[in-house]
């Protein structure tokens, strides 16, 4: 059992301002900014928040098909994760290849 101050928040729903805040992260040197933003959202949001993020992401002209330094897109990465199916569907619905 987790200590009270270490309890994990499950199913957290962010408001639009919190979701949009993920558009402001700075990418590390050598990492495509659009890929970095997508990956941060993928790792930090539940599927509902992630779907909302993708709307804001595409509305502001970001690239859903951006690649990491190894040349992979987030769709390629999510397709290998057991929990990635819903995220992969959301990416494809938003227009990712």
N, CA, C and O atoms as CSV, one atom per row, in Angstrom:
chain,resi,resn,atom,element,x,y,z
A,1,UNK,N,N,0.852,-1.188,0.000
A,1,UNK,CA,C,0.000,0.000,0.000
A,1,UNK,C,C,0.891,1.242,0.000
A,1,UNK,O,O,1.903,1.291,0.699
A,2,UNK,N,N,0.507,2.233,-0.785
A,2,UNK,CA,C,1.272,3.466,-0.858
A,2,UNK,C,C,0.963,4.374,0.320
A,2,UNK,O,O,-0.170,4.439,0.798
A,3,UNK,N,N,1.983,5.067,0.772
A,3,UNK,CA,C,1.755,6.071,1.806
A,3,UNK,C,C,0.866,7.159,1.246
A,3,UNK,O,O,0.838,7.393,0.038
A,4,UNK,N,N,0.135,7.827,2.134
A,4,UNK,CA,C,-0.815,8.844,1.696
A,4,UNK,C,C,-0.170,9.887,0.803
A,4,UNK,O,O,-0.770,10.285,-0.196
A,5,UNK,N,N,1.052,10.352,1.135
A,5,UNK,CA,C,1.691,11.376,0.327
A,5,UNK,C,C,2.271,10.821,-0.962
A,5,UNK,O,O,2.754,11.588,-1.796
A,6,UNK,N,N,2.235,9.498,-1.149
A,6,UNK,CA,C,2.771,8.859,-2.345
A,6,UNK,C,C,1.674,8.230,-3.204
A,6,UNK,O,O,1.969,7.574,-4.202
A,7,UNK,N,N,0.424,8.426,-2.824
A,7,UNK,CA,C,-0.666,7.824,-3.581
A,7,UNK,C,C,-0.662,8.346,-5.010
A,7,UNK,O,O,-0.497,9.539,-5.265
A,8,UNK,N,N,-0.848,7.416,-5.922
A,8,UNK,CA,C,-0.885,7.764,-7.331
A,8,UNK,C,C,-2.299,8.208,-7.687
A,8,UNK,O,O,-3.283,7.589,-7.280
A,9,UNK,N,N,-2.378,9.280,-8.444
A,9,UNK,CA,C,-3.674,9.768,-8.906
A,9,UNK,C,C,-4.008,9.023,-10.190
A,9,UNK,O,O,-3.296,9.137,-11.187
A,10,UNK,N,N,-5.082,8.269,-10.157
A,10,UNK,CA,C,-5.503,7.504,-11.323
A,10,UNK,C,C,-6.730,8.154,-11.940
A,10,UNK,O,O,-7.619,8.623,-11.230
A,11,UNK,N,N,-6.771,8.178,-13.280
A,11,UNK,CA,C,-7.922,8.718,-13.962
A,11,UNK,C,C,-8.063,10.218,-13.822
A,11,UNK,O,O,-9.160,10.753,-13.980
A,12,UNK,N,N,-6.972,10.906,-13.527
A,12,UNK,CA,C,-7.033,12.353,-13.367
A,12,UNK,C,C,-7.455,13.008,-14.682
A,12,UNK,O,O,-6.929,12.678,-15.745
A,13,UNK,N,N,-8.390,13.921,-14.602
A,13,UNK,CA,C,-8.827,14.667,-15.775
A,13,UNK,C,C,-8.330,16.094,-15.618
A,13,UNK,O,O,-8.641,16.771,-14.638
A,14,UNK,N,N,-7.562,16.536,-16.587
A,14,UNK,CA,C,-7.036,17.900,-16.582
A,14,UNK,C,C,-8.050,18.834,-17.210
A,14,UNK,O,O,-8.827,18.420,-18.070
A,15,UNK,N,N,-8.050,20.093,-16.789
A,15,UNK,CA,C,-8.853,21.084,-17.514
A,15,UNK,C,C,-8.070,21.471,-18.776
A,15,UNK,O,O,-6.918,21.071,-18.945
A,16,UNK,N,N,-8.707,22.252,-19.660
A,16,UNK,CA,C,-8.072,22.606,-20.935
A,16,UNK,C,C,-6.755,23.344,-20.739
A,16,UNK,O,O,-5.817,23.143,-21.510
A,17,UNK,N,N,-6.671,24.185,-19.732
A,17,UNK,CA,C,-5.434,24.924,-19.480
A,17,UNK,C,C,-4.295,23.968,-19.131
A,17,UNK,O,O,-3.168,24.143,-19.593
A,18,UNK,N,N,-4.591,22.971,-18.325
A,18,UNK,CA,C,-3.555,21.985,-17.954
A,18,UNK,C,C,-3.141,21.170,-19.173
A,18,UNK,O,O,-1.953,20.915,-19.368
A,19,UNK,N,N,-4.103,20.759,-19.993
A,19,UNK,CA,C,-3.786,19.997,-21.197
A,19,UNK,C,C,-2.918,20.849,-22.129
A,19,UNK,O,O,-1.919,20.364,-22.661
A,20,UNK,N,N,-3.291,22.101,-22.326
A,20,UNK,CA,C,-2.524,22.992,-23.205
A,20,UNK,C,C,-1.118,23.251,-22.669
A,20,UNK,O,O,-0.203,23.536,-23.442
A,21,UNK,N,N,-0.942,23.156,-21.364
A,21,UNK,CA,C,0.386,23.408,-20.793
A,21,UNK,C,C,1.424,22.423,-21.317
A,21,UNK,O,O,2.620,22.714,-21.291
A,22,UNK,N,N,0.988,21.272,-21.789
A,22,UNK,CA,C,1.919,20.295,-22.352
A,22,UNK,C,C,2.492,20.778,-23.688
A,22,UNK,O,O,3.468,20.206,-24.175
A,23,UNK,N,N,1.917,21.797,-24.278
A,23,UNK,CA,C,2.453,22.373,-25.520
A,23,UNK,C,C,3.653,23.276,-25.251
A,23,UNK,O,O,4.305,23.735,-26.189
A,24,UNK,N,N,3.945,23.533,-23.989
A,24,UNK,CA,C,5.003,24.488,-23.633
A,24,UNK,C,C,6.295,23.842,-23.171
A,24,UNK,O,O,7.237,24.549,-22.811
A,25,UNK,N,N,6.365,22.521,-23.172
A,25,UNK,CA,C,7.589,21.866,-22.728
A,25,UNK,C,C,8.712,22.077,-23.737
A,25,UNK,O,O,8.494,22.042,-24.948
A,26,UNK,N,N,9.898,22.292,-23.225
A,26,UNK,CA,C,11.070,22.469,-24.073
A,26,UNK,C,C,11.738,21.116,-24.284
A,26,UNK,O,O,11.945,20.352,-23.341
A,27,UNK,N,N,12.068,20.841,-25.529
A,27,UNK,CA,C,12.700,19.565,-25.852
A,27,UNK,C,C,14.183,19.585,-25.517
A,27,UNK,O,O,14.836,20.623,-25.626
A,28,UNK,N,N,14.709,18.448,-25.113
A,28,UNK,CA,C,16.155,18.361,-24.891
A,28,UNK,C,C,16.903,18.565,-26.217
A,28,UNK,O,O,16.337,18.374,-27.294
A,29,UNK,N,N,18.129,18.938,-26.128
A,29,UNK,CA,C,18.960,19.117,-27.318
A,29,UNK,C,C,18.956,17.829,-28.137
A,29,UNK,O,O,19.166,16.736,-27.610
A,30,UNK,N,N,18.714,17.983,-29.427
A,30,UNK,CA,C,18.734,16.842,-30.331
A,30,UNK,C,C,17.418,16.113,-30.474
A,30,UNK,O,O,17.327,15.149,-31.234
A,31,UNK,N,N,16.389,16.554,-29.754
A,31,UNK,CA,C,15.078,15.902,-29.833
A,31,UNK,C,C,14.101,16.856,-30.502
A,31,UNK,O,O,13.992,18.019,-30.114
A,32,UNK,N,N,13.400,16.364,-31.499
A,32,UNK,CA,C,12.395,17.149,-32.200
A,32,UNK,C,C,11.345,17.628,-31.203
A,32,UNK,O,O,10.797,16.834,-30.439
A,33,UNK,N,N,11.072,18.920,-31.215
A,33,UNK,CA,C,10.123,19.497,-30.248
A,33,UNK,C,C,8.749,18.850,-30.355
A,33,UNK,O,O,8.151,18.514,-29.333
A,34,UNK,N,N,8.237,18.667,-31.563
A,34,UNK,CA,C,6.904,18.084,-31.710
A,34,UNK,C,C,6.866,16.655,-31.179
A,34,UNK,O,O,5.901,16.266,-30.520
A,35,UNK,N,N,7.905,15.871,-31.458
A,35,UNK,CA,C,7.950,14.517,-30.909
A,35,UNK,C,C,7.982,14.564,-29.385
A,35,UNK,O,O,7.274,13.807,-28.719
A,36,UNK,N,N,8.792,15.441,-28.846
A,36,UNK,CA,C,8.916,15.554,-27.393
A,36,UNK,C,C,7.565,15.881,-26.744
A,36,UNK,O,O,7.203,15.291,-25.726
A,37,UNK,N,N,6.830,16.816,-27.334
A,37,UNK,CA,C,5.520,17.190,-26.793
A,37,UNK,C,C,4.549,16.015,-26.832
A,37,UNK,O,O,3.822,15.765,-25.870
A,38,UNK,N,N,4.544,15.300,-27.951
A,38,UNK,CA,C,3.675,14.131,-28.069
A,38,UNK,C,C,4.032,13.067,-27.038
A,38,UNK,O,O,3.152,12.495,-26.394
A,39,UNK,N,N,5.313,12.809,-26.888
A,39,UNK,CA,C,5.742,11.780,-25.945
A,39,UNK,C,C,5.408,12.162,-24.497
A,39,UNK,O,O,4.969,11.317,-23.716
A,40,UNK,N,N,5.616,13.435,-24.144
A,40,UNK,CA,C,5.266,13.891,-22.789
A,40,UNK,C,C,3.777,13.687,-22.523
A,40,UNK,O,O,3.391,13.215,-21.453
A,41,UNK,N,N,2.950,14.042,-23.490
A,41,UNK,CA,C,1.503,13.871,-23.330
A,41,UNK,C,C,1.134,12.392,-23.255
A,41,UNK,O,O,0.300,12.002,-22.438
A,42,UNK,N,N,1.739,11.583,-24.086
A,42,UNK,CA,C,1.477,10.136,-24.097
A,42,UNK,C,C,1.817,9.508,-22.742
A,42,UNK,O,O,1.071,8.675,-22.228
A,43,UNK,N,N,2.924,9.910,-22.190
A,43,UNK,CA,C,3.375,9.329,-20.925
A,43,UNK,C,C,2.656,9.929,-19.709
A,43,UNK,O,O,2.598,9.300,-18.652
A,44,UNK,N,N,2.109,11.142,-19.856
A,44,UNK,CA,C,1.571,11.841,-18.701
A,44,UNK,C,C,0.074,12.022,-18.644
A,44,UNK,O,O,-0.444,12.618,-17.700
A,45,UNK,N,N,-0.631,11.516,-19.641
A,45,UNK,CA,C,-2.081,11.752,-19.692
A,45,UNK,C,C,-2.845,10.454,-19.870
A,45,UNK,O,O,-2.357,9.501,-20.477
A,46,UNK,N,N,-4.062,10.437,-19.326
A,46,UNK,CA,C,-4.947,9.322,-19.640
A,46,UNK,C,C,-5.474,9.542,-21.065
A,46,UNK,O,O,-5.242,10.598,-21.654
A,47,UNK,N,N,-6.154,8.586,-21.598
A,47,UNK,CA,C,-6.561,8.643,-23.008
A,47,UNK,C,C,-7.489,9.817,-23.303
A,47,UNK,O,O,-7.386,10.417,-24.373
A,48,UNK,N,N,-8.378,10.155,-22.401
A,48,UNK,CA,C,-9.281,11.285,-22.655
A,48,UNK,C,C,-8.510,12.595,-22.734
A,48,UNK,O,O,-8.750,13.413,-23.622
A,49,UNK,N,N,-7.582,12.790,-21.798
A,49,UNK,CA,C,-6.759,13.995,-21.824
A,49,UNK,C,C,-5.880,14.021,-23.074
A,49,UNK,O,O,-5.705,15.070,-23.694
A,50,UNK,N,N,-5.330,12.865,-23.440
A,50,UNK,CA,C,-4.460,12.772,-24.610
A,50,UNK,C,C,-5.224,13.128,-25.881
A,50,UNK,O,O,-4.696,13.836,-26.739
A,51,UNK,N,N,-6.433,12.659,-26.013
A,51,UNK,CA,C,-7.255,12.983,-27.192
A,51,UNK,C,C,-7.511,14.483,-27.272
A,51,UNK,O,O,-7.450,15.065,-28.355
A,52,UNK,N,N,-7.793,15.105,-26.146
A,52,UNK,CA,C,-7.978,16.563,-26.110
A,52,UNK,C,C,-6.674,17.261,-26.488
A,52,UNK,O,O,-6.681,18.225,-27.253
A,53,UNK,N,N,-5.562,16.774,-25.952
A,53,UNK,CA,C,-4.249,17.337,-26.286
A,53,UNK,C,C,-4.005,17.291,-27.789
A,53,UNK,O,O,-3.518,18.265,-28.363
A,54,UNK,N,N,-4.335,16.175,-28.433
A,54,UNK,CA,C,-4.102,16.050,-29.872
A,54,UNK,C,C,-4.873,17.099,-30.666
A,54,UNK,O,O,-4.391,17.579,-31.692
A,55,UNK,N,N,-6.058,17.453,-30.203
A,55,UNK,CA,C,-6.826,18.519,-30.859
A,55,UNK,C,C,-6.070,19.834,-30.782
A,55,UNK,O,O,-5.902,20.515,-31.793
A,56,UNK,N,N,-5.614,20.195,-29.592
A,56,UNK,CA,C,-4.844,21.436,-29.425
A,56,UNK,C,C,-3.524,21.369,-30.194
A,56,UNK,O,O,-3.104,22.358,-30.793
A,57,UNK,N,N,-2.882,20.225,-30.179
A,57,UNK,CA,C,-1.600,20.019,-30.845
A,57,UNK,C,C,-1.724,20.274,-32.350
A,57,UNK,O,O,-0.912,20.991,-32.934
A,58,UNK,N,N,-2.740,19.685,-32.964
A,58,UNK,CA,C,-2.905,19.862,-34.413
A,58,UNK,C,C,-3.430,21.253,-34.762
A,58,UNK,O,O,-3.062,21.808,-35.798
A,59,UNK,N,N,-4.277,21.817,-33.916
A,59,UNK,CA,C,-4.793,23.164,-34.177
A,59,UNK,C,C,-3.685,24.206,-34.201
A,59,UNK,O,O,-3.800,25.224,-34.884
A,60,UNK,N,N,-2.616,23.958,-33.460
A,60,UNK,CA,C,-1.512,24.914,-33.401
A,60,UNK,C,C,-0.405,24.581,-34.396
A,60,UNK,O,O,0.684,25.153,-34.334
A,61,UNK,N,N,-0.687,23.649,-35.318
A,61,UNK,CA,C,0.235,23.378,-36.423
A,61,UNK,C,C,1.386,22.441,-36.124
A,61,UNK,O,O,2.362,22.406,-36.873
A,62,UNK,N,N,1.293,21.684,-35.050
A,62,UNK,CA,C,2.366,20.737,-34.733
A,62,UNK,C,C,2.240,19.482,-35.593
A,62,UNK,O,O,1.172,19.193,-36.133
A,63,UNK,N,N,3.333,18.746,-35.714
A,63,UNK,CA,C,3.451,17.590,-36.597
A,63,UNK,C,C,3.213,16.282,-35.840
A,63,UNK,O,O,4.017,15.901,-34.989
A,64,UNK,N,N,2.120,15.601,-36.147
A,64,UNK,CA,C,1.798,14.318,-35.525
A,64,UNK,C,C,2.770,13.216,-35.930
A,64,UNK,O,O,2.857,12.188,-35.258
A,65,UNK,N,N,3.498,13.422,-37.016
A,65,UNK,CA,C,4.409,12.404,-37.527
A,65,UNK,C,C,5.869,12.742,-37.247
A,65,UNK,O,O,6.773,12.219,-37.899
A,66,UNK,N,N,6.089,13.615,-36.279
A,66,UNK,CA,C,7.456,13.965,-35.889
A,66,UNK,C,C,8.157,12.706,-35.377
A,66,UNK,O,O,7.516,11.792,-34.859
A,67,UNK,N,N,9.477,12.676,-35.529
A,67,UNK,CA,C,10.236,11.499,-35.135
A,67,UNK,C,C,11.218,11.798,-34.004
A,67,UNK,O,O,11.652,12.933,-33.806
A,68,UNK,N,N,11.544,10.752,-33.283
A,68,UNK,CA,C,12.553,10.849,-32.228
A,68,UNK,C,C,13.939,10.737,-32.870
A,68,UNK,O,O,14.024,10.543,-34.082
A,69,UNK,N,N,15.010,10.851,-32.111
A,69,UNK,CA,C,16.349,10.757,-32.695
A,69,UNK,C,C,16.633,9.425,-33.408
A,69,UNK,O,O,17.532,9.352,-34.246
A,70,UNK,N,N,15.879,8.390,-33.083
A,70,UNK,CA,C,16.043,7.093,-33.746
A,70,UNK,C,C,15.187,6.971,-35.004
A,70,UNK,O,O,15.203,5.934,-35.668
A,71,UNK,N,N,14.436,8.030,-35.337
A,71,UNK,CA,C,13.620,8.040,-36.542
A,71,UNK,C,C,12.243,7.419,-36.388
A,71,UNK,O,O,11.580,7.133,-37.385
A,72,UNK,N,N,11.803,7.206,-35.161
A,72,UNK,CA,C,10.499,6.601,-34.928
A,72,UNK,C,C,9.449,7.657,-34.595
A,72,UNK,O,O,9.737,8.654,-33.934
A,73,UNK,N,N,8.233,7.419,-35.064
A,73,UNK,CA,C,7.103,8.277,-34.695
A,73,UNK,C,C,6.464,7.727,-33.426
A,73,UNK,O,O,6.725,6.593,-33.026
A,74,UNK,N,N,5.635,8.536,-32.806
A,74,UNK,CA,C,4.934,8.052,-31.612
A,74,UNK,C,C,3.967,6.930,-31.973
A,74,UNK,O,O,3.732,6.046,-31.148
A,75,UNK,N,N,3.404,6.935,-33.166
A,75,UNK,CA,C,2.515,5.841,-33.566
A,75,UNK,C,C,3.282,4.518,-33.602
A,75,UNK,O,O,2.750,3.481,-33.205
A,76,UNK,N,N,4.514,4.553,-34.071
A,76,UNK,CA,C,5.321,3.333,-34.096
A,76,UNK,C,C,5.613,2.846,-32.674
A,76,UNK,O,O,5.546,1.649,-32.393
A,77,UNK,N,N,5.930,3.765,-31.804
A,77,UNK,CA,C,6.241,3.412,-30.423
A,77,UNK,C,C,5.002,2.884,-29.706
A,77,UNK,O,O,5.057,1.845,-29.048
A,78,UNK,N,N,3.887,3.598,-29.833
A,78,UNK,CA,C,2.645,3.190,-29.158
A,78,UNK,C,C,2.165,1.829,-29.648
A,78,UNK,O,O,1.549,1.084,-28.886
A,79,UNK,N,N,2.439,1.492,-30.906
A,79,UNK,CA,C,1.981,0.213,-31.451
A,79,UNK,C,C,2.667,-0.976,-30.789
A,79,UNK,O,O,2.178,-2.102,-30.884
A,80,UNK,N,N,3.790,-0.742,-30.121
A,80,UNK,CA,C,4.517,-1.816,-29.440
A,80,UNK,C,C,4.143,-1.949,-27.961
A,80,UNK,O,O,4.570,-2.892,-27.295
A,81,UNK,N,N,3.357,-1.019,-27.454
A,81,UNK,CA,C,2.996,-1.017,-26.032
A,81,UNK,C,C,1.636,-1.675,-25.822
A,81,UNK,O,O,0.689,-1.413,-26.563
A,82,UNK,N,N,1.551,-2.507,-24.832
A,82,UNK,CA,C,0.288,-3.174,-24.531
A,82,UNK,C,C,-0.831,-2.206,-24.229
A,82,UNK,O,O,-1.978,-2.448,-24.602
A,83,UNK,N,N,-0.514,-1.108,-23.554
A,83,UNK,CA,C,-1.530,-0.109,-23.207
A,83,UNK,C,C,-1.685,0.950,-24.296
A,83,UNK,O,O,-2.450,1.900,-24.129
A,84,UNK,N,N,-0.978,0.799,-25.394
A,84,UNK,CA,C,-0.939,1.848,-26.410
A,84,UNK,C,C,-2.055,1.841,-27.436
A,84,UNK,O,O,-2.151,2.777,-28.229
A,85,UNK,N,N,-2.903,0.823,-27.452
A,85,UNK,CA,C,-3.916,0.699,-28.505
A,85,UNK,C,C,-4.850,1.906,-28.580
A,85,UNK,O,O,-5.091,2.433,-29.666
A,86,UNK,N,N,-5.372,2.344,-27.451
A,86,UNK,CA,C,-6.278,3.503,-27.459
A,86,UNK,C,C,-5.550,4.763,-27.910
A,86,UNK,O,O,-6.109,5.589,-28.632
A,87,UNK,N,N,-4.295,4.902,-27.476
A,87,UNK,CA,C,-3.493,6.065,-27.856
A,87,UNK,C,C,-3.172,6.022,-29.347
A,87,UNK,O,O,-3.204,7.047,-30.027
A,88,UNK,N,N,-2.868,4.841,-29.841
A,88,UNK,CA,C,-2.603,4.669,-31.269
A,88,UNK,C,C,-3.839,5.046,-32.083
A,88,UNK,O,O,-3.728,5.739,-33.095
A,89,UNK,N,N,-5.003,4.599,-31.652
A,89,UNK,CA,C,-6.251,4.953,-32.340
A,89,UNK,C,C,-6.482,6.462,-32.316
A,89,UNK,O,O,-6.905,7.040,-33.316
A,90,UNK,N,N,-6.207,7.101,-31.180
A,90,UNK,CA,C,-6.393,8.548,-31.076
A,90,UNK,C,C,-5.434,9.274,-32.011
A,90,UNK,O,O,-5.820,10.245,-32.661
A,91,UNK,N,N,-4.195,8.815,-32.084
A,91,UNK,CA,C,-3.225,9.422,-33.001
A,91,UNK,C,C,-3.689,9.293,-34.452
A,91,UNK,O,O,-3.642,10.261,-35.210
A,92,UNK,N,N,-4.127,8.121,-34.827
A,92,UNK,CA,C,-4.577,7.896,-36.213
A,92,UNK,C,C,-5.834,8.705,-36.528
A,92,UNK,O,O,-5.973,9.243,-37.626
A,93,UNK,N,N,-6.741,8.788,-35.567
A,93,UNK,CA,C,-7.951,9.592,-35.758
A,93,UNK,C,C,-7.596,11.064,-35.962
A,93,UNK,O,O,-8.250,11.773,-36.727
A,94,UNK,N,N,-6.560,11.506,-35.273
A,94,UNK,CA,C,-6.113,12.902,-35.393
A,94,UNK,C,C,-5.353,13.158,-36.697
A,94,UNK,O,O,-5.117,14.310,-37.060
A,95,UNK,N,N,-4.969,12.090,-37.402
A,95,UNK,CA,C,-4.290,12.266,-38.693
A,95,UNK,C,C,-2.875,11.743,-38.769
A,95,UNK,O,O,-2.207,11.933,-39.785
A,96,UNK,N,N,-2.394,11.086,-37.719
A,96,UNK,CA,C,-1.047,10.514,-37.760
A,96,UNK,C,C,-1.009,9.316,-38.698
A,96,UNK,O,O,-2.001,8.612,-38.890
A,97,UNK,N,N,0.147,9.114,-39.264
A,97,UNK,CA,C,0.336,7.968,-40.176
A,97,UNK,C,C,0.770,6.733,-39.418
A,97,UNK,O,O,0.975,5.679,-40.020
